[in-house]
């Protein structure tokens, strides 16, 4: 799941827009429950920083730059067997890749890569 906190919530919580991983078989309501894992925190790129700096300027509208707008996981299979939901993804294995996109700012699409072994 990805979130767009909005400028007010960014300020109130001092936090970036984030991407979260939830275990759909877990219950999150109990105090002792496992917590979702944040795998991405998006800061501002150069264009979004300029845009934010102009906030409050008469006649200027700040788009609330950068938001995480999508995640896509695929092994590139163009056949019906490659349709979303046809197979369980094996991220970073057997050709499976993951991408996320940002809105506003410089509008990049980023590829997620596995963490390096730090041993």
Sine and cosine of phi, psi and omega as CSV:
sin_phi,cos_phi,sin_psi,cos_psi,sin_omega,cos_omega
0.00,0.00,0.59,-0.80,0.09,-1.00
-0.86,-0.51,0.39,-0.92,-0.05,-1.00
-0.75,-0.66,0.45,-0.89,0.15,-0.99
-0.85,-0.53,0.98,-0.19,-0.10,-1.00
-0.94,0.34,-0.49,0.87,-0.09,-1.00
0.99,0.11,0.44,-0.90,-0.10,-0.99
-0.85,0.52,-0.67,0.75,-0.03,-1.00
-0.89,0.45,-0.73,0.69,-0.01,-1.00
-0.94,0.35,-0.56,0.83,0.10,-1.00
-0.82,0.57,-0.73,0.68,-0.04,-1.00
-0.93,0.37,-0.72,0.69,-0.05,-1.00
-0.89,0.45,-0.66,0.75,-0.08,-1.00
-0.99,-0.17,-0.08,1.00,-0.05,-1.00
0.75,0.66,0.79,0.62,-0.07,-1.00
-0.65,-0.76,0.44,-0.90,0.00,-1.00
-1.00,-0.01,0.33,-0.95,0.18,-0.98
-0.86,0.52,0.63,-0.78,-0.14,-0.99
-0.69,-0.72,0.35,-0.94,0.16,-0.99
-0.93,-0.37,0.69,-0.73,-0.10,-1.00
-0.81,-0.58,0.54,-0.84,0.12,-0.99
-0.94,-0.34,0.82,-0.57,0.04,-1.00
-0.91,-0.41,0.64,-0.76,0.14,-0.99
-1.00,0.07,0.93,-0.36,-0.09,-1.00
-0.94,0.34,-0.18,0.98,0.06,-1.00
-0.99,-0.12,-0.05,1.00,-0.03,-1.00
-1.00,-0.07,0.49,-0.87,0.13,-0.99
-0.99,-0.16,0.79,-0.61,-0.07,-1.00
-0.97,-0.23,0.12,0.99,-0.12,-0.99
-0.99,0.13,-0.43,0.90,-0.03,-1.00
-0.99,0.16,0.52,-0.85,0.00,-1.00
-0.87,0.50,-0.52,0.85,-0.02,-1.00
-1.00,0.03,0.08,1.00,-0.06,-1.00
-0.93,0.37,0.42,-0.91,0.09,-1.00
-0.90,0.44,0.45,-0.89,0.01,-1.00
-0.98,-0.18,0.53,-0.85,0.10,-0.99
-0.87,0.50,0.40,-0.92,-0.02,-1.00
-0.97,-0.25,0.82,-0.57,0.09,-1.00
-1.00,0.09,0.87,-0.50,-0.01,-1.00
-0.96,-0.28,-0.14,0.99,-0.06,-1.00
-0.49,-0.87,0.73,-0.69,0.14,-0.99
-0.77,-0.64,0.90,-0.44,-0.11,-0.99
-0.99,-0.13,0.87,-0.49,0.11,-0.99
-1.00,0.01,-0.09,-1.00,0.00,-1.00
-1.00,0.04,0.61,-0.79,0.15,-0.99
-1.00,0.03,-0.02,-1.00,-0.10,-1.00
-0.86,0.52,-0.71,0.70,-0.03,-1.00
-0.90,0.43,-0.66,0.75,0.00,-1.00
-0.93,0.38,-0.55,0.84,0.03,-1.00
-0.91,0.41,-0.68,0.73,0.06,-1.00
-0.89,0.46,-0.72,0.69,0.00,-1.00
-0.84,0.54,-0.72,0.69,-0.01,-1.00
-0.90,0.43,-0.61,0.79,0.00,-1.00
-0.91,0.42,-0.40,0.91,0.01,-1.00
-1.00,0.02,-0.04,1.00,0.00,-1.00
-0.83,0.56,0.72,-0.69,-0.02,-1.00
1.00,-0.06,-0.17,0.98,0.04,-1.00
-0.95,0.33,0.77,-0.64,-0.01,-1.00
-0.81,0.58,0.74,-0.67,0.03,-1.00
0.99,0.16,0.01,1.00,-0.02,-1.00
-0.96,-0.27,0.69,-0.72,0.04,-1.00
-0.92,-0.39,0.87,-0.49,0.06,-1.00
-0.99,0.12,0.83,-0.56,-0.02,-1.00
-0.97,0.26,-0.01,1.00,-0.03,-1.00
0.94,0.34,0.60,0.80,-0.10,-1.00
-0.80,0.59,0.35,-0.94,-0.92,0.39
-0.76,0.65,0.73,-0.68,0.14,-0.99
-0.82,-0.57,0.56,-0.83,0.15,-0.99
-0.99,0.17,0.87,-0.49,-0.12,-0.99
-0.94,-0.35,-0.13,0.99,0.02,-1.00
-0.09,-1.00,0.42,-0.91,0.09,-1.00
-0.75,-0.67,0.68,-0.74,0.03,-1.00
-0.70,-0.71,0.78,-0.63,0.06,-1.00
-0.86,-0.51,0.77,-0.63,-0.08,-1.00
-0.40,-0.92,0.41,-0.91,0.17,-0.99
-0.96,-0.27,0.14,0.99,0.05,-1.00
0.98,0.19,0.14,0.99,-0.02,-1.00
-0.95,0.32,0.91,-0.41,-0.04,-1.00
-1.00,0.07,0.02,1.00,-0.03,-1.00
-1.00,0.06,0.15,-0.99,0.06,-1.00
-0.82,0.57,-0.49,0.87,0.04,-1.00
-0.92,0.38,-0.29,0.96,0.01,-1.00
-1.00,-0.06,0.02,1.00,0.00,-1.00
-0.91,0.42,0.50,-0.87,0.03,-1.00
-0.81,0.59,0.82,-0.57,0.03,-1.00
1.00,-0.04,-0.14,0.99,-0.02,-1.00
-0.96,0.29,-0.48,0.88,0.01,-1.00
-0.64,-0.77,0.44,-0.90,0.09,-1.00
-0.98,0.20,0.82,-0.57,-0.01,-1.00
-0.88,0.47,0.59,-0.81,0.12,-0.99
-0.90,-0.43,0.97,0.24,-0.15,-0.99
-0.80,0.60,0.75,-0.66,0.02,-1.00
0.92,0.38,0.27,0.96,0.05,-1.00
-0.74,-0.68,0.47,-0.88,0.11,-0.99
0.78,0.63,0.61,0.79,0.05,-1.00
1.00,0.10,0.02,1.00,0.00,-1.00
-0.96,0.26,0.72,-0.69,-0.01,-1.00
-0.73,-0.68,0.38,-0.93,0.00,-1.00
-0.75,-0.66,0.62,-0.78,-0.02,-1.00
-0.71,-0.70,0.45,-0.89,0.16,-0.99
-0.68,-0.73,0.46,-0.89,-0.03,-1.00
-0.87,-0.50,0.46,-0.89,0.08,-1.00
-0.89,-0.45,0.56,-0.83,0.01,-1.00
-0.98,-0.21,0.48,-0.88,-0.01,-1.00
0.91,0.42,-0.34,-0.94,-0.01,-1.00
0.77,0.64,-0.73,-0.69,-0.03,-1.00
-1.00,-0.02,-0.02,1.00,0.09,-1.00
0.82,0.58,0.76,0.65,0.02,-1.00
-0.99,0.12,0.43,-0.90,0.26,-0.97
-0.94,-0.35,0.77,-0.63,-0.08,-1.00
-0.92,-0.40,0.58,-0.81,0.14,-0.99
-0.99,-0.15,0.72,-0.69,0.09,-1.00
-1.00,0.09,0.67,-0.74,0.01,-1.00
-0.84,-0.54,0.46,-0.89,0.01,-1.00
-0.92,0.39,0.45,-0.90,0.05,-1.00
-0.91,0.42,0.57,-0.82,0.05,-1.00
-0.97,0.25,0.52,-0.85,0.08,-1.00
-0.95,0.31,0.85,-0.52,-0.09,-1.00
-0.98,-0.18,0.29,0.96,0.03,-1.00
-0.95,0.30,0.00,0.00,0.00,0.00
